[in-house]
């Protein structure tokens, strides 16, 4: 009788463990929504202007940046998820004369593709986030009037172009991540990799003048996900 009780306990233990593992594996395949705090380090921020093919540019060291992203999606097939991502970022760089800090604000709307694998019965997930999409960057840059004047040719007269405060372009990220499912529906993650922005704006005074802004940085994301 004692042997039967022991055998029943062992079977119950392994059955419970397998059910828990299967729940973790299914959790990795479930639709999700996640919130992350983002940080950017090192890298350069570049500004440029083009007038009738004559280009001028300025590059400065990018200060650490911060923001947050919200993404979500679902498993399309085994080991591949797709989804979307919204991002809000505060971008900073040194001014041209290094006397102050120029601030820029970026809003991203991106497509997300995530190949992934799970280990430890689905409790840990490794993945690669590849995002690509549109960005809108608002700037507070005094340098653009200087750059634009460098691009103006004498035949344009004394007009000083006024660059719009809003730039439109693309943004992208390649981030390697690891996610730990510590609860049935909740997990924590960390991601590191590359993030970049490139956007342009037409001059509001002279249509032949186009200004651009770009930033490339090392990125760190920390956050949590909820699985449905």
SERO-4910 file (N, C-alpha, C, O; in steps of 0.05 Angstrom, whole numbers):
BEGIN
 pado doro    nc1    nc2    nc3   cac1   cac2   cac3    cc1    cc2    cc3    oc1    oc2    oc3
  Unk    A     16    -24      0      0      0      0     17     25      0     11     45    -13
  Unk    A     39     24     16     58     46     17     71     51    -10     74     74    -18
  Unk    A     78     29    -24     91     32    -51     71     45    -70     79     62    -87
  Unk    A     46     38    -69     26     49    -87     23     79    -81     20     95   -100
  Unk    A     24     87    -56     21    115    -49     45    131    -59     42    154    -69
  Unk    A     69    119    -56     93    132    -66     93    136    -96     99    157   -106
  Unk    A     84    115   -110     83    116   -139     62    137   -148     67    152   -167
  Unk    A     40    138   -134     19    158   -141     29    186   -136     23    204   -152
  Unk    A     45    190   -115     56    217   -109     76    225   -131     77    248   -139
  Unk    A     93    206   -140    113    211   -161     99    219   -187    106    238   -200
  Unk    A     78    203   -194     64    208   -218     50    235   -217     49    250   -237
  Unk    A     39    242   -194     25    267   -190     45    290   -193     39    311   -204
  Unk    A     69    286   -181     90    307   -183     98    313   -211     99    336   -220
  Unk    A    105    291   -226    114    295   -254     91    305   -271     96    321   -290
  Unk    A     66    297   -266     44    307   -281     40    337   -277     34    351   -296
  Unk    A     43    345   -252     40    374   -246     62    390   -259     58    411   -269
  Unk    A     87    379   -257    110    393   -269    107    395   -299    113    416   -311
  Unk    A     97    374   -312     93    375   -341     71    394   -349     74    409   -369
  Unk    A     50    394   -333     28    413   -338     38    442   -335     31    460   -351
  Unk    A     55    447   -315     66    473   -311     85    481   -334     84    504   -343
  Unk    A    101    462   -343    119    468   -365    103    474   -391    110    492   -406
  Unk    A     82    458   -395     65    463   -419     52    490   -418     49    504   -438
  Unk    A     44    498   -393     32    525   -390     52    546   -397     45    566   -409
  Unk    A     78    542   -389     99    562   -395    103    563   -425    106    585   -436
  Unk    A    104    540   -438    108    539   -467     85    553   -482     89    568   -501
  Unk    A     60    548   -473     37    561   -485     38    591   -480     29    607   -496
  Unk    A     48    599   -456     50    627   -449     68    642   -468     63    665   -476
  Unk    A     90    629   -477    109    641   -495     96    646   -523    104    664   -537
  Unk    A     75    630   -529     62    633   -555     37    651   -554     25    657   -574
  Unk    A     30    659   -530      6    675   -526     10    704   -536     32    714   -536
  Unk    A    -12    718   -543    -10    746   -549      0    761   -525     -6    753   -502
  Unk    A     14    783   -530     26    797   -507     24    827   -512     20    837   -534
  Unk    A     27    842   -490     31    871   -490     53    877   -470     54    865   -448
  Unk    A     71    895   -477     94    900   -460    100    930   -458     94    945   -477
  Unk    A    111    938   -436    119    966   -431    149    965   -423    156    950   -405
  Unk    A    165    982   -436    194    982   -430    203   1011   -427    194   1030   -440
  Unk    A    222   1015   -408    236   1040   -406    261   1037   -423    275   1017   -422
  Unk    A    268   1057   -439    290   1056   -458    312   1076   -451    306   1098   -441
  Unk    A    336   1067   -456    359   1085   -451    378   1082   -476    381   1061   -487
  Unk    A    389   1105   -484    409   1105   -506    435   1116   -496    436   1135   -481
  Unk    A    457   1104   -505    483   1112   -496    502   1116   -520    499   1102   -541
  Unk    A    521   1134   -517    542   1138   -537    530   1146   -563    506   1154   -564
  Unk    A    544   1143   -585    534   1149   -612    536   1178   -619    545   1195   -603
  Unk    A    527   1184   -644    529   1211   -654    501   1220   -664    485   1204   -672
  Unk    A    498   1247   -663    474   1259   -674    483   1278   -696    499   1296   -692
  Unk    A    472   1274   -720    480   1290   -743    458   1307   -754    434   1299   -754
  Unk    A    465   1331   -764    446   1350   -776    457   1359   -803    481   1363   -805
  Unk    A    440   1362   -822    449   1370   -848    428   1386   -863    405   1387   -856
  Unk    A    437   1400   -885    420   1415   -902    430   1412   -930    454   1409   -936
  Unk    A    411   1411   -949    417   1408   -977    402   1430   -993    378   1432   -991
  Unk    A    417   1445  -1008    404   1466  -1025    415   1464  -1053    438   1469  -1059
  Unk    A    397   1455  -1071    405   1451  -1099    430   1434  -1102    447   1439  -1119
  Unk    A    431   1413  -1086    454   1394  -1088    478   1402  -1073    497   1387  -1071
  Unk    A    478   1426  -1061    500   1435  -1044    494   1427  -1015    474   1436  -1004
  Unk    A    511   1411  -1003    505   1400   -977    523   1412   -956    546   1419   -961
  Unk    A    512   1416   -932    528   1423   -908    518   1407   -885    495   1398   -885
  Unk    A    535   1402   -866    527   1384   -844    542   1391   -819    562   1405   -819
  Unk    A    531   1380   -797    544   1383   -770    538   1358   -755    516   1348   -755
  Unk    A    558   1348   -741    555   1324   -725    566   1329   -697    587   1341   -693
  Unk    A    550   1321   -677    559   1325   -649    554   1299   -633    539   1282   -642
  Unk    A    567   1297   -610    564   1274   -593    536   1274   -582    526   1294   -571
  Unk    A    523   1251   -583    496   1248   -572    498   1243   -542    513   1226   -533
  Unk    A    482   1258   -527    481   1253   -498    464   1229   -493    449   1220   -510
  Unk    A    465   1217   -469    447   1195   -462    418   1203   -466    410   1225   -459
  Unk    A    402   1185   -478    374   1190   -483    357   1171   -467    366   1151   -456
  Unk    A    331   1178   -465    313   1162   -449    285   1163   -462    279   1181   -479
  Unk    A    268   1144   -455    241   1143   -465    227   1118   -456    235   1105   -438
  Unk    A    205   1112   -470    191   1087   -465    177   1077   -490    170   1093   -507
  Unk    A    173   1051   -492    159   1039   -514    138   1020   -504    140   1008   -483
  Unk    A    117   1018   -520     95    999   -516     93    982   -540     89    992   -563
  Unk    A     95    955   -537     92    938   -560     73    914   -553     68    909   -530
  Unk    A     65    901   -574     47    878   -571     46    862   -596     54    872   -617
  Unk    A     37    837   -594     35    820   -618     27    792   -611     15    787   -590
  Unk    A     32    774   -629     24    746   -626     43    728   -642     58    738   -659
  Unk    A     42    703   -636     59    683   -651     47    677   -678     24    666   -679
  Unk    A     61    684   -699     51    678   -726     54    649   -733     35    636   -742
  Unk    A     78    638   -728     84    610   -731    103    602   -709    110    619   -692
  Unk    A    110    577   -708    129    568   -687    155    584   -689    167    585   -711
  Unk    A    164    595   -667    189    610   -665    189    637   -680    211    647   -686
  Unk    A    166    648   -687    165    674   -700    140    689   -691    117    680   -694
  Unk    A    145    713   -679    123    730   -671    123    756   -688    144    764   -697
  Unk    A    100    768   -691     98    794   -704     81    812   -687     64    803   -671
  Unk    A     84    838   -690     68    857   -675     74    886   -683     85    891   -705
  Unk    A     67    904   -666     72    932   -670     83    945   -646     82    934   -624
  Unk    A     95    969   -650    108    983   -627    104   1013   -630    107   1025   -651
  Unk    A     98   1026   -607     97   1055   -605    120   1063   -586    125   1051   -566
  Unk    A    134   1084   -594    156   1093   -578    156   1124   -574    149   1138   -593
  Unk    A    165   1132   -551    167   1161   -544    196   1165   -533    203   1151   -513
  Unk    A    211   1183   -545    239   1185   -537    247   1215   -534    238   1232   -550
  Unk    A    264   1220   -514    276   1246   -511    305   1244   -519    321   1230   -507
  Unk    A    312   1258   -541    338   1256   -553    353   1282   -547    342   1304   -551
  Unk    A    378   1280   -539    394   1304   -533    422   1302   -546    433   1281   -550
  Unk    A    432   1326   -553    459   1327   -564    472   1354   -555    458   1372   -547
  Unk    A    498   1355   -557    512   1380   -551    506   1400   -574    504   1392   -597
  Unk    A    504   1426   -567    501   1446   -587    527   1450   -603    547   1439   -596
  Unk    A    525   1465   -624    548   1468   -642    572   1480   -628    594   1472   -633
  Unk    A    566   1499   -610    589   1511   -596    593   1498   -568    609   1508   -552
  Unk    A    579   1476   -563    582   1460   -539    575   1477   -514    584   1470   -492
  Unk    A    560   1498   -517    553   1515   -494    528   1506   -480    523   1514   -457
  Unk    A    511   1490   -494    486   1481   -482    478   1454   -494    493   1442   -510
  Unk    A    454   1445   -487    444   1420   -497    420   1424   -514    401   1439   -506
  Unk    A    420   1413   -538    397   1414   -556    379   1390   -551    389   1368   -548
  Unk    A    353   1395   -550    334   1373   -544    316   1367   -568    308   1385   -583
  Unk    A    311   1342   -572    294   1332   -593    275   1311   -582    282   1296   -563
  Unk    A    251   1309   -593    231   1290   -583    222   1274   -607    214   1284   -628
  Unk    A    222   1247   -604    215   1229   -626    191   1212   -618    190   1202   -596
  Unk    A    173   1209   -637    150   1191   -634    152   1170   -656    154   1177   -680
  Unk    A    152   1144   -649    156   1123   -669    131   1105   -671    118   1100   -651
  Unk    A    125   1097   -695    104   1077   -700    117   1056   -718    123   1061   -741
  Unk    A    121   1031   -707    137   1012   -721    125    984   -722    108    976   -706
  Unk    A    133    969   -743    127    941   -745    149    925   -730    172    932   -732
  Unk    A    141    904   -715    159    888   -700    159    860   -710    138    847   -713
  Unk    A    183    849   -714    186    820   -721    205    808   -700    226    819   -695
  Unk    A    196    785   -689    211    773   -667    215    743   -670    197    728   -663
  Unk    A    237    734   -681    244    706   -679    252    699   -650    265    715   -637
  Unk    A    244    676   -641    249    669   -612    252    639   -608    243    623   -624
  Unk    A    264    632   -586    266    605   -576    260    605   -546    265    626   -533
  Unk    A    251    583   -535    247    581   -507    263    558   -495    269    538   -509
  Unk    A    272    561   -471    287    540   -456    275    537   -428    258    553   -420
  Unk    A    285    517   -414    276    512   -387    245    509   -386    232    522   -370
  Unk    A    235    492   -403    206    487   -405    190    511   -410    167    514   -400
  Unk    A    201    530   -426    186    554   -433    188    577   -413    176    598   -417
  Unk    A    202    573   -391    204    594   -371    222    617   -379    217    639   -371
  Unk    A    242    611   -396    260    632   -406    258    633   -436    258    613   -450
  Unk    A    257    657   -447    253    662   -476    276    680   -486    280    701   -475
  Unk    A    289    671   -507    310    688   -520    298    696   -547    285    680   -561
  Unk    A    303    722   -554    292    731   -580    308    754   -591    326    765   -578
  Unk    A    302    760   -616    314    783   -630    292    800   -641    277    792   -658
  Unk    A    290    825   -630    270    844   -640    281    860   -663    302    874   -660
  Unk    A    268    859   -685    275    876   -708    250    894   -714    229    884   -721
  Unk    A    254    920   -710    232    939   -714    239    959   -736    263    966   -739
  Unk    A    219    967   -751    223    986   -773    197   1002   -776    176    990   -776
  Unk    A    199   1028   -779    174   1043   -783    179   1073   -785    201   1082   -791
  Unk    A    157   1088   -781    157   1116   -784    165   1130   -758    160   1120   -737
  Unk    A    177   1154   -761    183   1170   -738    177   1199   -744    179   1208   -766
  Unk    A    168   1213   -723    164   1242   -724    182   1254   -703    179   1248   -679
  Unk    A    200   1272   -710    219   1284   -692    213   1314   -690    214   1328   -710
  Unk    A    208   1324   -666    206   1352   -661    232   1362   -649    242   1350   -631
  Unk    A    242   1385   -658    268   1394   -649    267   1422   -637    248   1437   -642
  Unk    A    287   1428   -621    291   1454   -611    320   1462   -618    336   1467   -600
  Unk    A    325   1464   -643    353   1468   -653    357   1496   -663    344   1505   -682
  Unk    A    377   1510   -652    384   1536   -663    404   1532   -686    407   1551   -702
  Unk    A    416   1509   -688    437   1505   -708    427   1505   -736    442   1510   -755
  Unk    A    401   1499   -740    391   1496   -767    392   1522   -783    397   1521   -807
  Unk    A    388   1544   -770    390   1570   -785    419   1573   -795    423   1583   -817
  Unk    A    439   1565   -779    467   1568   -787    473   1549   -810    485   1557   -830
  Unk    A    464   1524   -808    469   1504   -829    455   1513   -855    467   1511   -876
  Unk    A    430   1522   -853    416   1531   -877    430   1554   -891    431   1554   -915
  Unk    A    440   1573   -876    454   1596   -888    479   1586   -903    486   1597   -924
  Unk    A    492   1566   -892    515   1555   -906    507   1543   -933    523   1542   -952
  Unk    A    483   1533   -935    474   1520   -959    463   1539   -980    461   1532  -1003
  Unk    A    456   1564   -972    444   1583   -990    465   1594  -1009    487   1601  -1002
  Unk    A    457   1595  -1034    475   1606  -1055    469   1636  -1058    447   1645  -1051
  Unk    A    488   1652  -1068    485   1681  -1070    460   1689  -1086    447   1709  -1080
  Unk    A    453   1673  -1107    431   1681  -1123    404   1679  -1109    384   1689  -1119
  Unk    A    404   1667  -1085    379   1665  -1069    375   1690  -1053    354   1693  -1040
  Unk    A    393   1709  -1054    390   1734  -1039    396   1731  -1010    412   1714  -1002
  Unk    A    384   1748   -994    390   1748   -965    370   1733   -949    370   1735   -924
  Unk    A    353   1718   -962    332   1703   -947    345   1683   -928    364   1669   -936
  Unk    A    334   1681   -904    343   1661   -885    322   1640   -882    300   1646   -872
  Unk    A    327   1615   -890    307   1594   -888    299   1589   -859    316   1591   -841
  Unk    A    275   1582   -855    265   1574   -829    257   1545   -830    237   1538   -843
  Unk    A    272   1527   -817    267   1499   -818    243   1492   -800    242   1502   -777
  Unk    A    224   1477   -810    201   1469   -793    210   1455   -768    232   1443   -767
  Unk    A    193   1456   -747    200   1443   -722    195   1413   -723    203   1399   -704
  Unk    A    183   1403   -743    176   1374   -745    190   1361   -768    188   1370   -791
  Unk    A    204   1340   -762    217   1323   -783    203   1296   -785    194   1286   -765
  Unk    A    201   1286   -809    187   1260   -813    207   1241   -827    220   1249   -846
  Unk    A    209   1216   -818    227   1197   -830    222   1169   -820    200   1161   -816
  Unk    A    244   1154   -816    242   1126   -808    259   1122   -783    278   1137   -777
  Unk    A    252   1101   -769    268   1093   -746    269   1062   -745    252   1049   -756
  Unk    A    290   1052   -733    293   1023   -732    310   1014   -709    325   1029   -697
  Unk    A    306    989   -701    321    977   -679    327    948   -685    312    934   -698
  Unk    A    350    939   -674    357    911   -674    366    905   -645    387    914   -637
  Unk    A    349    890   -630    354    886   -602    353    856   -595    334    843   -602
  Unk    A    373    847   -581    373    820   -571    362    820   -543    370    836   -526
  Unk    A    342    802   -537    329    803   -512    327    776   -498    328    755   -511
  Unk    A    322    777   -472    317    753   -456    293    760   -438    292    781   -426
  Unk    A    275    741   -436    250    745   -420    247    722   -401    249    699   -408
  Unk    A    240    729   -376    236    709   -355    207    709   -346    197    729   -337
  Unk    A    194    686   -350    165    684   -342    164    675   -313    164    651   -307
  Unk    A    162    694   -295    162    687   -266    134    684   -255    131    673   -233
  Unk    A    114    692   -270     86    687   -263     72    676   -288     82    677   -310
  Unk    A     47    666   -284     33    654   -306     28    674   -329     31    667   -352
  Unk    A     21    699   -322     15    718   -343     35    741   -345     33    758   -363
  Unk    A     54    742   -327     72    765   -325    101    756   -328    109    735   -317
  Unk    A    117    771   -343    145    765   -346    161    791   -347    150    813   -351
  Unk    A    187    789   -342    205    812   -342    226    808   -365    233    785   -371
  Unk    A    235    829   -377    254    827   -399    275    848   -398    272    869   -386
  Unk    A    297    842   -412    319    862   -417    328    858   -445    330    836   -455
  Unk    A    333    880   -459    341    880   -487    364    899   -491    364    921   -480
  Unk    A    383    892   -508    405    909   -515    410    908   -545    404    887   -558
  Unk    A    421    929   -557    427    929   -585    429    957   -597    439    975   -584
  Unk    A    420    960   -622    423    984   -637    396    998   -641    376    984   -645
  Unk    A    396   1024   -640    372   1040   -648    381   1064   -664    402   1075   -659
  Unk    A    364   1072   -683    372   1094   -700    347   1108   -711    326   1097   -714
  Unk    A    351   1134   -718    330   1151   -729    342   1167   -753    365   1174   -752
  Unk    A    325   1171   -773    333   1189   -795    308   1203   -805    288   1189   -811
  Unk    A    308   1230   -805    284   1244   -813    292   1270   -828    313   1280   -824
  Unk    A    274   1280   -845    279   1303   -861    256   1323   -859    234   1315   -851
  Unk    A    261   1348   -866    240   1369   -867    247   1389   -889    271   1396   -893
  Unk    A    227   1397   -904    231   1418   -924    232   1445   -911    218   1451   -891
  Unk    A    249   1463   -922    250   1490   -912    224   1504   -918    213   1502   -941
  Unk    A    213   1519   -899    187   1532   -903    189   1557   -919    168   1567   -929
  Unk    A    213   1568   -923    216   1593   -938    225   1587   -967    216   1600   -986
  Unk    A    243   1568   -970    254   1562   -996    252   1532  -1000    265   1516   -986
  Unk    A    235   1523  -1019    229   1495  -1022    253   1478  -1031    253   1454  -1027
  Unk    A    274   1491  -1042    297   1476  -1051    315   1468  -1028    334   1452  -1032
  Unk    A    311   1478  -1004    328   1472   -981    314   1450   -965    291   1452   -957
  Unk    A    329   1429   -960    319   1406   -943    338   1401   -920    362   1399   -924
  Unk    A    328   1400   -896    344   1394   -873    339   1366   -864    318   1354   -869
  Unk    A    359   1354   -850    357   1326   -841    369   1324   -813    386   1339   -805
  Unk    A    360   1304   -798    370   1297   -772    373   1267   -770    355   1253   -779
  Unk    A    394   1257   -758    397   1229   -754    412   1223   -728    429   1239   -719
  Unk    A    406   1200   -716    418   1192   -691    422   1162   -691    404   1147   -698
  Unk    A    445   1153   -682    451   1125   -680    463   1120   -652    482   1133   -644
  Unk    A    452   1100   -637    460   1096   -609    459   1066   -602    445   1050   -614
  Unk    A    474   1060   -580    471   1034   -566    447   1037   -548    444   1057   -534
  Unk    A    429   1016   -548    404   1018   -533    402    997   -512    412    974   -515
  Unk    A    389   1004   -490    382    985   -468    353    989   -461    344   1011   -456
  Unk    A    337    967   -461    309    967   -454    304    949   -430    314    927   -429
  Unk    A    289    959   -410    281    944   -387    251    946   -384    240    968   -385
  Unk    A    238    923   -379    209    925   -377    196    899   -369    208    880   -360
  Unk    A    169    899   -372    153    876   -365    132    871   -386    124    889   -400
  Unk    A    123    846   -388    102    838   -408     79    824   -394     82    812   -373
  Unk    A     56    827   -406     32    812   -397     22    795   -420     18    804   -442
  Unk    A     18    769   -414      9    750   -434    -21    744   -430    -30    740   -408
  Unk    A    -36    744   -452    -65    739   -450    -71    709   -452    -95    702   -451
***
